[in-house]
Amino acid sequence: MPYLNNDHVLDPGGASIFMSAMDGQIYHGSLDGGPVRRVTSNDAVWHFLHGVSPDGKTLGFVLIDNAGGSSRLALIPAEGGAVTVCDTGPATVDGIEWSAGGDWIYFNTERWAGRPGHAQLARVPSAEPSPDKVERLAATDTVDWFPHLSPDGRLGVYLQFPVGTEGHPENLPVELVLVEVSDWSAPLARVPLFGGQGTINVNSWSPDSTRFAYVSYPLASGTDA
């Protein structure tokens, strides 16, 4: 088993986990240990896992070919098999996950970027992911990543980077923004922290939708922010 990165998602059944590894592939294993199964098979591309459909049958991931270029929204059966690359337009995407009911796929995209790296939150119908069906959730000047929906479908949280950030780097002053899914433009609360990459890459809501987990990076005493 190769080294893992920080993009792992629990199977909806709660007994197993899907994992992204540093060889660019996705794996599946039991939380109790034991053999690990490789899900993806194409060594010519990188697969960065972000979501599992509510029925546990499909994985949503970011696909990047080894030559670089834009990351794309892609799907694969949880048991492995053919990959479906969804057309959401030419802009790079990330943070793919389903709504609680499975009707929508949420993600962040540079589709509306007026400058490099200006990611914004969006969604597209899971049954018809096409460029003309992509909806922008909120228009901000900040760089917004990783929309995560609560299991009850009522709340969302995302990571907001400072204006001008490119990508999702670590070691920055960022904010977690809590919203109602019905209106992503009206924050219910903000959590300022020092973090970035790894703070909230995948969904970390509790099963009862009352809490979510995140990672902040404490600064050593005497260290400048």
Secondary structure, 3 states (H helix, E strand, C coil): CCCEEEEEEECCCCCEEEEEECCCCEEEEECCCCCEEECCCCCCEEEEEEEECCCCCEEEEEEEECCCCCCEEEEEECCCCCCEECCCCCCCEEEEEECCCCCEEEEEECCCCCCCCCCEEEEEECCCCCHHHCEECCCCCCEEEEEEECCCCCEEEEEEECCCCCCCCCCEEEEEEEEECCECCCCCEEEEEEECCCCCCCCCECCCCCCECCCCCCCCCCCCC
